[in-house]
Amino acid sequence: MNADEDPGSRVPWALLCGLIIMLNASNYALQSGQCTDYITGSGATSTCSLEPALGWPGSVLLAMVSLVVLGYCINRLLRLSR
């Protein structure tokens, strides 16, 4: 029996899958924002904007990399369960 067939070798892959899911969830759950407040007499309205913690470009990149790595992890888990 080699190391790939050991049932204990599934644990790191499962933990990596969980870590990737938690990383993506925290990116979208933790928001960063910016508010612009104007004085009352100026006539302009105050505005606020919210975005994911890494910003939209970083979030899209994180999502694409996560999909590839998560697919690989799931593939390894399925191969180990055979």
Backbone as XML, in Angstrom:
<?xml version="1.0"?>
<chain id="A" units="angstrom">
  <residue number="1" name="MET">
    <atom name="N" x="0.852" y="-1.167" z="0.000"/>
    <atom name="CA" x="0.000" y="0.000" z="0.000"/>
    <atom name="C" x="0.904" y="1.237" z="0.000"/>
  </residue>
  <residue number="2" name="ASN">
    <atom name="N" x="0.753" y="2.090" z="-0.998"/>
    <atom name="CA" x="1.565" y="3.302" z="-1.035"/>
    <atom name="C" x="0.833" y="4.460" z="-0.353"/>
  </residue>
  <residue number="3" name="ALA">
    <atom name="N" x="1.479" y="5.617" z="-0.295"/>
    <atom name="CA" x="0.923" y="6.753" z="0.462"/>
    <atom name="C" x="-0.375" y="7.264" z="-0.146"/>
  </residue>
  <residue number="4" name="ASP">
    <atom name="N" x="-0.563" y="7.114" z="-1.481"/>
    <atom name="CA" x="-1.792" y="7.599" z="-2.109"/>
    <atom name="C" x="-3.000" y="6.747" z="-1.752"/>
  </residue>
  <residue number="5" name="GLU">
    <atom name="N" x="-2.792" y="5.517" z="-1.357"/>
    <atom name="CA" x="-3.907" y="4.637" z="-1.032"/>
    <atom name="C" x="-4.260" y="4.657" z="0.452"/>
  </residue>
  <residue number="6" name="ASP">
    <atom name="N" x="-3.467" y="5.315" z="1.249"/>
    <atom name="CA" x="-3.712" y="5.393" z="2.681"/>
    <atom name="C" x="-4.964" y="6.233" z="2.938"/>
  </residue>
  <residue number="7" name="PRO">
    <atom name="N" x="-5.948" y="5.723" z="3.703"/>
    <atom name="CA" x="-7.155" y="6.498" z="3.981"/>
    <atom name="C" x="-6.873" y="7.815" z="4.705"/>
  </residue>
  <residue number="8" name="GLY">
    <atom name="N" x="-5.798" y="7.872" z="5.456"/>
    <atom name="CA" x="-5.446" y="9.106" z="6.153"/>
    <atom name="C" x="-4.989" y="10.208" z="5.216"/>
  </residue>
  <residue number="9" name="SER">
    <atom name="N" x="-4.631" y="9.864" z="3.984"/>
    <atom name="CA" x="-4.175" y="10.886" z="3.045"/>
    <atom name="C" x="-5.332" y="11.687" z="2.462"/>
  </residue>
  <residue number="10" name="ARG">
    <atom name="N" x="-6.566" y="11.282" z="2.762"/>
    <atom name="CA" x="-7.723" y="12.066" z="2.322"/>
    <atom name="C" x="-7.920" y="13.312" z="3.172"/>
  </residue>
  <residue number="11" name="VAL">
    <atom name="N" x="-7.444" y="13.271" z="4.401"/>
    <atom name="CA" x="-7.672" y="14.376" z="5.336"/>
    <atom name="C" x="-7.058" y="15.689" z="4.842"/>
  </residue>
  <residue number="12" name="PRO">
    <atom name="N" x="-5.804" y="15.715" z="4.378"/>
    <atom name="CA" x="-5.263" y="16.998" z="3.905"/>
    <atom name="C" x="-6.036" y="17.573" z="2.717"/>
  </residue>
  <residue number="13" name="TRP">
    <atom name="N" x="-6.506" y="16.707" z="1.825"/>
    <atom name="CA" x="-7.270" y="17.194" z="0.671"/>
    <atom name="C" x="-8.618" y="17.762" z="1.104"/>
  </residue>
  <residue number="14" name="ALA">
    <atom name="N" x="-9.253" y="17.104" z="2.048"/>
    <atom name="CA" x="-10.531" y="17.609" z="2.562"/>
    <atom name="C" x="-10.334" y="18.932" z="3.301"/>
  </residue>
  <residue number="15" name="LEU">
    <atom name="N" x="-9.240" y="19.037" z="4.067"/>
    <atom name="CA" x="-8.949" y="20.292" z="4.767"/>
    <atom name="C" x="-8.651" y="21.417" z="3.786"/>
  </residue>
  <residue number="16" name="LEU">
    <atom name="N" x="-7.946" y="21.108" z="2.716"/>
    <atom name="CA" x="-7.654" y="22.120" z="1.706"/>
    <atom name="C" x="-8.936" y="22.599" z="1.030"/>
  </residue>
  <residue number="17" name="CYS">
    <atom name="N" x="-9.850" y="21.687" z="0.743"/>
    <atom name="CA" x="-11.147" y="22.078" z="0.169"/>
    <atom name="C" x="-11.899" y="23.004" z="1.120"/>
  </residue>
  <residue number="18" name="GLY">
    <atom name="N" x="-11.913" y="22.666" z="2.395"/>
    <atom name="CA" x="-12.580" y="23.511" z="3.383"/>
    <atom name="C" x="-11.933" y="24.876" z="3.514"/>
  </residue>
  <residue number="19" name="LEU">
    <atom name="N" x="-10.607" y="24.917" z="3.457"/>
    <atom name="CA" x="-9.889" y="26.178" z="3.541"/>
    <atom name="C" x="-10.216" y="27.082" z="2.357"/>
  </residue>
  <residue number="20" name="ILE">
    <atom name="N" x="-10.291" y="26.515" z="1.171"/>
    <atom name="CA" x="-10.611" y="27.298" z="-0.018"/>
    <atom name="C" x="-12.023" y="27.871" z="0.083"/>
  </residue>
  <residue number="21" name="ILE">
    <atom name="N" x="-12.956" y="27.053" z="0.547"/>
    <atom name="CA" x="-14.341" y="27.523" z="0.686"/>
    <atom name="C" x="-14.412" y="28.635" z="1.737"/>
  </residue>
  <residue number="22" name="MET">
    <atom name="N" x="-13.720" y="28.464" z="2.854"/>
    <atom name="CA" x="-13.734" y="29.497" z="3.899"/>
    <atom name="C" x="-13.070" y="30.789" z="3.427"/>
  </residue>
  <residue number="23" name="LEU">
    <atom name="N" x="-12.013" y="30.682" z="2.646"/>
    <atom name="CA" x="-11.334" y="31.863" z="2.134"/>
    <atom name="C" x="-12.248" y="32.656" z="1.213"/>
  </residue>
  <residue number="24" name="ASN">
    <atom name="N" x="-12.949" y="31.971" z="0.329"/>
    <atom name="CA" x="-13.865" y="32.660" z="-0.575"/>
    <atom name="C" x="-15.053" y="33.246" z="0.173"/>
  </residue>
  <residue number="25" name="ALA">
    <atom name="N" x="-15.577" y="32.515" z="1.138"/>
    <atom name="CA" x="-16.711" y="33.023" z="1.912"/>
    <atom name="C" x="-16.311" y="34.269" z="2.703"/>
  </residue>
  <residue number="26" name="SER">
    <atom name="N" x="-15.136" y="34.257" z="3.294"/>
    <atom name="CA" x="-14.712" y="35.424" z="4.064"/>
    <atom name="C" x="-14.425" y="36.618" z="3.156"/>
  </residue>
  <residue number="27" name="ASN">
    <atom name="N" x="-13.969" y="36.382" z="1.937"/>
    <atom name="CA" x="-13.732" y="37.480" z="1.013"/>
    <atom name="C" x="-15.037" y="38.197" z="0.684"/>
  </residue>
  <residue number="28" name="TYR">
    <atom name="N" x="-16.104" y="37.442" z="0.470"/>
    <atom name="CA" x="-17.373" y="38.065" z="0.117"/>
    <atom name="C" x="-18.161" y="38.508" z="1.350"/>
  </residue>
  <residue number="29" name="ALA">
    <atom name="N" x="-17.896" y="37.925" z="2.505"/>
    <atom name="CA" x="-18.613" y="38.316" z="3.719"/>
    <atom name="C" x="-18.035" y="39.592" z="4.320"/>
  </residue>
  <residue number="30" name="LEU">
    <atom name="N" x="-16.732" y="39.741" z="4.267"/>
    <atom name="CA" x="-16.095" y="40.945" z="4.791"/>
    <atom name="C" x="-16.073" y="42.004" z="3.699"/>
  </residue>
  <residue number="31" name="GLN">
    <atom name="N" x="-16.803" y="43.054" z="3.927"/>
    <atom name="CA" x="-16.919" y="44.105" z="2.931"/>
    <atom name="C" x="-16.001" y="45.273" z="3.290"/>
  </residue>
  <residue number="32" name="SER">
    <atom name="N" x="-15.477" y="45.908" z="2.285"/>
    <atom name="CA" x="-14.760" y="47.157" z="2.498"/>
    <atom name="C" x="-15.523" y="48.227" z="1.732"/>
  </residue>
  <residue number="33" name="GLY">
    <atom name="N" x="-15.533" y="49.412" z="2.248"/>
    <atom name="CA" x="-16.321" y="50.448" z="1.602"/>
    <atom name="C" x="-15.734" y="51.823" z="1.801"/>
  </residue>
  <residue number="34" name="GLN">
    <atom name="N" x="-16.384" y="52.748" z="1.137"/>
    <atom name="CA" x="-15.953" y="54.125" z="1.200"/>
    <atom name="C" x="-17.190" y="55.003" z="1.152"/>
  </residue>
  <residue number="35" name="CYS">
    <atom name="N" x="-17.254" y="55.948" z="2.028"/>
    <atom name="CA" x="-18.366" y="56.889" z="2.048"/>
    <atom name="C" x="-17.849" y="58.300" z="1.798"/>
  </residue>
  <residue number="36" name="THR">
    <atom name="N" x="-18.619" y="59.053" z="1.021"/>
    <atom name="CA" x="-18.311" y="60.450" z="0.776"/>
    <atom name="C" x="-19.455" y="61.262" z="1.354"/>
  </residue>
  <residue number="37" name="ASP">
    <atom name="N" x="-19.155" y="62.037" z="2.365"/>
    <atom name="CA" x="-20.166" y="62.878" z="3.007"/>
    <atom name="C" x="-19.944" y="64.327" z="2.613"/>
  </residue>
  <residue number="38" name="TYR">
    <atom name="N" x="-21.018" y="64.961" z="2.224"/>
    <atom name="CA" x="-20.968" y="66.369" z="1.851"/>
    <atom name="C" x="-21.665" y="67.188" z="2.920"/>
  </residue>
  <residue number="39" name="ILE">
    <atom name="N" x="-21.307" y="68.433" z="3.018"/>
    <atom name="CA" x="-21.981" y="69.300" z="3.987"/>
    <atom name="C" x="-23.396" y="69.585" z="3.493"/>
  </residue>
  <residue number="40" name="THR">
    <atom name="N" x="-24.261" y="69.878" z="4.421"/>
    <atom name="CA" x="-25.686" y="70.018" z="4.107"/>
    <atom name="C" x="-25.942" y="71.128" z="3.098"/>
  </residue>
  <residue number="41" name="GLY">
    <atom name="N" x="-25.262" y="72.209" z="3.187"/>
    <atom name="CA" x="-25.534" y="73.352" z="2.318"/>
    <atom name="C" x="-25.038" y="73.198" z="0.894"/>
  </residue>
  <residue number="42" name="SER">
    <atom name="N" x="-24.265" y="72.178" z="0.581"/>
    <atom name="CA" x="-23.694" y="72.060" z="-0.766"/>
    <atom name="C" x="-24.702" y="71.565" z="-1.792"/>
  </residue>
  <residue number="43" name="GLY">
    <atom name="N" x="-25.732" y="70.893" z="-1.353"/>
    <atom name="CA" x="-26.728" y="70.367" z="-2.280"/>
    <atom name="C" x="-26.396" y="68.990" z="-2.821"/>
  </residue>
  <residue number="44" name="ALA">
    <atom name="N" x="-25.204" y="68.495" z="-2.582"/>
    <atom name="CA" x="-24.817" y="67.164" z="-3.048"/>
    <atom name="C" x="-25.284" y="66.116" z="-2.040"/>
  </residue>
  <residue number="45" name="THR">
    <atom name="N" x="-25.495" y="64.922" z="-2.504"/>
    <atom name="CA" x="-25.926" y="63.844" z="-1.617"/>
    <atom name="C" x="-24.720" y="62.994" z="-1.212"/>
  </residue>
  <residue number="46" name="SER">
    <atom name="N" x="-24.779" y="62.489" z="-0.016"/>
    <atom name="CA" x="-23.725" y="61.603" z="0.467"/>
    <atom name="C" x="-23.879" y="60.228" z="-0.187"/>
  </residue>
  <residue number="47" name="THR">
    <atom name="N" x="-22.774" y="59.606" z="-0.531"/>
    <atom name="CA" x="-22.806" y="58.298" z="-1.183"/>
    <atom name="C" x="-21.862" y="57.334" z="-0.480"/>
  </residue>
  <residue number="48" name="CYS">
    <atom name="N" x="-22.206" y="56.070" z="-0.542"/>
    <atom name="CA" x="-21.357" y="55.013" z="-0.006"/>
    <atom name="C" x="-21.269" y="53.883" z="-1.022"/>
  </residue>
  <residue number="49" name="SER">
    <atom name="N" x="-20.134" y="53.228" z="-1.066"/>
    <atom name="CA" x="-19.976" y="52.068" z="-1.944"/>
    <atom name="C" x="-19.343" y="50.931" z="-1.145"/>
  </residue>
  <residue number="50" name="LEU">
    <atom name="N" x="-19.791" y="49.723" z="-1.422"/>
    <atom name="CA" x="-19.258" y="48.526" z="-0.764"/>
    <atom name="C" x="-18.753" y="47.564" z="-1.822"/>
  </residue>
  <residue number="51" name="GLU">
    <atom name="N" x="-17.704" y="46.859" z="-1.492"/>
    <atom name="CA" x="-17.182" y="45.819" z="-2.376"/>
    <atom name="C" x="-16.531" y="44.744" z="-1.528"/>
  </residue>
  <residue number="52" name="PRO">
    <atom name="N" x="-16.257" y="43.583" z="-2.120"/>
    <atom name="CA" x="-15.583" y="42.521" z="-1.364"/>
    <atom name="C" x="-14.221" y="42.989" z="-0.852"/>
  </residue>
  <residue number="53" name="ALA">
    <atom name="N" x="-13.706" y="42.266" z="0.120"/>
    <atom name="CA" x="-12.467" y="42.670" z="0.783"/>
    <atom name="C" x="-11.295" y="42.832" z="-0.196"/>
  </residue>
  <residue number="54" name="LEU">
    <atom name="N" x="-11.222" y="41.986" z="-1.203"/>
    <atom name="CA" x="-10.115" y="42.075" z="-2.169"/>
    <atom name="C" x="-10.435" y="42.969" z="-3.358"/>
  </residue>
  <residue number="55" name="GLY">
    <atom name="N" x="-11.611" y="43.573" z="-3.390"/>
    <atom name="CA" x="-12.032" y="44.340" z="-4.556"/>
    <atom name="C" x="-12.541" y="43.372" z="-5.624"/>
  </residue>
  <residue number="56" name="TRP">
    <atom name="N" x="-13.180" y="43.920" z="-6.644"/>
    <atom name="CA" x="-13.746" y="43.030" z="-7.672"/>
    <atom name="C" x="-12.692" y="42.321" z="-8.515"/>
  </residue>
  <residue number="57" name="PRO">
    <atom name="N" x="-11.621" y="42.998" z="-8.963"/>
    <atom name="CA" x="-10.613" y="42.251" z="-9.737"/>
    <atom name="C" x="-9.958" y="41.139" z="-8.923"/>
  </residue>
  <residue number="58" name="GLY">
    <atom name="N" x="-9.633" y="41.408" z="-7.669"/>
    <atom name="CA" x="-9.028" y="40.386" z="-6.817"/>
    <atom name="C" x="-9.981" y="39.247" z="-6.526"/>
  </residue>
  <residue number="59" name="SER">
    <atom name="N" x="-11.268" y="39.569" z="-6.385"/>
    <atom name="CA" x="-12.268" y="38.534" z="-6.108"/>
    <atom name="C" x="-12.476" y="37.618" z="-7.306"/>
  </residue>
  <residue number="60" name="VAL">
    <atom name="N" x="-12.468" y="38.190" z="-8.498"/>
    <atom name="CA" x="-12.612" y="37.365" z="-9.703"/>
    <atom name="C" x="-11.404" y="36.459" z="-9.865"/>
  </residue>
  <residue number="61" name="LEU">
    <atom name="N" x="-10.217" y="36.993" z="-9.633"/>
    <atom name="CA" x="-9.001" y="36.173" z="-9.712"/>
    <atom name="C" x="-9.015" y="35.077" z="-8.651"/>
  </residue>
  <residue number="62" name="LEU">
    <atom name="N" x="-9.411" y="35.419" z="-7.431"/>
    <atom name="CA" x="-9.506" y="34.427" z="-6.364"/>
    <atom name="C" x="-10.505" y="33.335" z="-6.723"/>
  </residue>
  <residue number="63" name="ALA">
    <atom name="N" x="-11.632" y="33.708" z="-7.288"/>
    <atom name="CA" x="-12.650" y="32.726" z="-7.657"/>
    <atom name="C" x="-12.137" y="31.779" z="-8.744"/>
  </residue>
  <residue number="64" name="MET">
    <atom name="N" x="-11.442" y="32.311" z="-9.744"/>
    <atom name="CA" x="-10.938" y="31.450" z="-10.825"/>
    <atom name="C" x="-9.863" y="30.485" z="-10.310"/>
  </residue>
  <residue number="65" name="VAL">
    <atom name="N" x="-8.933" y="30.989" z="-9.522"/>
    <atom name="CA" x="-7.879" y="30.125" z="-8.979"/>
    <atom name="C" x="-8.494" y="29.091" z="-8.036"/>
  </residue>
  <residue number="66" name="SER">
    <atom name="N" x="-9.469" y="29.521" z="-7.238"/>
    <atom name="CA" x="-10.116" y="28.607" z="-6.298"/>
    <atom name="C" x="-10.858" y="27.491" z="-7.020"/>
  </residue>
  <residue number="67" name="LEU">
    <atom name="N" x="-11.510" y="27.803" z="-8.132"/>
    <atom name="CA" x="-12.212" y="26.764" z="-8.890"/>
    <atom name="C" x="-11.249" y="25.706" z="-9.412"/>
  </residue>
  <residue number="68" name="VAL">
    <atom name="N" x="-10.107" y="26.135" z="-9.894"/>
    <atom name="CA" x="-9.119" y="25.184" z="-10.409"/>
    <atom name="C" x="-8.578" y="24.306" z="-9.276"/>
  </residue>
  <residue number="69" name="VAL">
    <atom name="N" x="-8.193" y="24.936" z="-8.171"/>
    <atom name="CA" x="-7.628" y="24.181" z="-7.053"/>
    <atom name="C" x="-8.680" y="23.286" z="-6.408"/>
  </residue>
  <residue number="70" name="LEU">
    <atom name="N" x="-9.911" y="23.793" z="-6.277"/>
    <atom name="CA" x="-10.984" y="22.988" z="-5.703"/>
    <atom name="C" x="-11.313" y="21.795" z="-6.601"/>
  </residue>
  <residue number="71" name="GLY">
    <atom name="N" x="-11.295" y="21.999" z="-7.901"/>
    <atom name="CA" x="-11.504" y="20.883" z="-8.825"/>
    <atom name="C" x="-10.426" y="19.823" z="-8.687"/>
  </residue>
  <residue number="72" name="TYR">
    <atom name="N" x="-9.174" y="20.258" z="-8.529"/>
    <atom name="CA" x="-8.081" y="19.315" z="-8.345"/>
    <atom name="C" x="-8.234" y="18.550" z="-7.032"/>
  </residue>
  <residue number="73" name="CYS">
    <atom name="N" x="-8.606" y="19.260" z="-5.963"/>
    <atom name="CA" x="-8.783" y="18.611" z="-4.655"/>
    <atom name="C" x="-9.904" y="17.574" z="-4.704"/>
  </residue>
  <residue number="74" name="ILE">
    <atom name="N" x="-11.005" y="17.934" z="-5.323"/>
    <atom name="CA" x="-12.123" y="16.995" z="-5.435"/>
    <atom name="C" x="-11.736" y="15.796" z="-6.277"/>
  </residue>
  <residue number="75" name="ASN">
    <atom name="N" x="-10.976" y="16.029" z="-7.347"/>
    <atom name="CA" x="-10.493" y="14.931" z="-8.180"/>
    <atom name="C" x="-9.613" y="13.983" z="-7.362"/>
  </residue>
  <residue number="76" name="ARG">
    <atom name="N" x="-8.713" y="14.537" z="-6.551"/>
    <atom name="CA" x="-7.850" y="13.699" z="-5.714"/>
    <atom name="C" x="-8.674" y="12.910" z="-4.693"/>
  </residue>
  <residue number="77" name="LEU">
    <atom name="N" x="-9.682" y="13.552" z="-4.097"/>
    <atom name="CA" x="-10.527" y="12.855" z="-3.131"/>
    <atom name="C" x="-11.289" y="11.706" z="-3.787"/>
  </residue>
  <residue number="78" name="LEU">
    <atom name="N" x="-11.797" y="11.957" z="-4.986"/>
    <atom name="CA" x="-12.528" y="10.894" z="-5.690"/>
    <atom name="C" x="-11.604" y="9.752" z="-6.073"/>
  </residue>
  <residue number="79" name="ARG">
    <atom name="N" x="-10.378" y="10.064" z="-6.500"/>
    <atom name="CA" x="-9.429" y="9.018" z="-6.863"/>
    <atom name="C" x="-9.011" y="8.207" z="-5.647"/>
  </residue>
  <residue number="80" name="LEU">
    <atom name="N" x="-8.907" y="8.855" z="-4.484"/>
    <atom name="CA" x="-8.517" y="8.139" z="-3.276"/>
    <atom name="C" x="-9.653" y="7.266" z="-2.732"/>
  </residue>
  <residue number="81" name="SER">
    <atom name="N" x="-10.887" y="7.622" z="-3.045"/>
    <atom name="CA" x="-12.016" y="6.844" z="-2.513"/>
    <atom name="C" x="-12.319" y="5.605" z="-3.363"/>
  </residue>
  <residue number="82" name="ARG">
    <atom name="N" x="-11.698" y="5.477" z="-4.497"/>
    <atom name="CA" x="-11.924" y="4.294" z="-5.358"/>
    <atom name="C" x="-11.223" y="3.089" z="-4.830"/>
  </residue>
</chain>
